[in-house]
Amino acid sequence: MTLKLHNTLSRQKEIFEPIDKDDIRMYVCGPTVYDLAHIGNARPVVVFDVLYRLLKSLYPKVTYVRNITDVDDKINAKAAETGVDIRTITEGTAAVFRQDMAALNAQEPDAEPRATDHIPEMIAMIKTLLEKGHAYEAEGHVLFSVSSWDDYGKLSGHNRDEIIAGARVEVAPYKRDPADFVLWKPSSGIEPGWESDWGFGRPGWHLECSAMSEKFLGDEFDIHGGGQDLIFPHHENEIAQSRCSHGTAHMARLWMHNGYLMSEGEKMSKSLGNFYTVHDLLKEFPGEAIRLALLKTHYRKPLDFTRAGIREAKAELDGFYRAIQHLSDVESIEHIEPIHEIEVPNTVESALLDDLNTPLAIACVHVLADYALNPNSGVHHPTGAPTNVEMGWVKYRLLTQASLLGFLQHDPEQWFKGVSGDGLDEAAIDELVAKRVEARANKDFAESDRIRDELAEQGVILEDGAGGTTWRRE
Ligand SMILES: [Zn+2]
């Protein structure tokens, strides 16, 4: 078992060597809670959830930390615009974020620290940076001095001149160097703030992650993740703060970044109508289908997210659930001595071990599901029909392999009745189905057809069988 992951720092795939194999430590930058999560925010959550699941299958303990940024100028602006107080905005948004991510089958991290609960730790880190000569105070601000540290720019590959040339913001007069960035800034009376040696103020965004990762994961930890857009300046600045404060060779050994997300072929924007919040998508589609649509593209590649893609993913998941339903009478068995040659690939793990190759891993689940539905198909060349025990093993593999990717997390019957969506609820459907049964018993076929059509319009398909009428959602 060798896990290989792409390291943004070295720009190559590396064999993962844990700092402590008894406790793998991972940090992923979390949401700034001022608005509902859009589908681009969901991509890193789902990608690093797959990594979290994989690491937990390989090591006895994994500590996964994802912060919540609840002090930020975007939050202040939202409060000013809506008149709602900051704590109400951040608590409400964080609660919906948790629900939305749970609907995508993303497991909760082991710790989810909020920035505003860690202001003393941030102040302590600023003091250390000042003492070590990596920061300076100017007009109520504390700034990190980029020229004080030679390794600045190694993650992003930007050199200092490029950084200055690329700075779009007007350089503040109190900065000694245009590349310097804020560790602490003054707050006016209406902005949130805390007392400090440098006056009433609030921390810079980059500092939050350095202080919280130190508290929960230590000075050096294994993996730091996030979206590609965070490489510069956010992650570059996190590294500068943490390494200068701790005097370590690394902040995280391995830096992983997921690629950009486009929507319906274009950059997501509210004016183009392709701006999808997870919350809205969940009213129409099951979270598991959204998750599959996100994972069908390798995490480092750009992803074009489309509604058609979610529908396709839903159809694929229907196939997986049909396979499990087909094996409902078979007992799941972990180990067997096969009587026949069952050529079912065992490669979801191996696909994921190779830098989280989710497209290949999903293809492996398809092979297992196809085999479950049609064990005598030519592709697998089994010698003779598989026994029930062998099919039990196939069931075990299908469930465990799909689970490693966070799929097949529902009961098949529940899945086909709909796990989310704002259509008719189950009781309403059951009632209509009962009315139709009655109409048929009275030979009122016009009414029976009318009910069938009404349900079809709501995406509910009826199946009349020997045992009566069952229903499922499209
Ligand atoms: Zn961060």
Residues whose N, C-alpha, C, O or C-beta is under 5 A from the ligand:
A	BS01	ZN	C29 C209
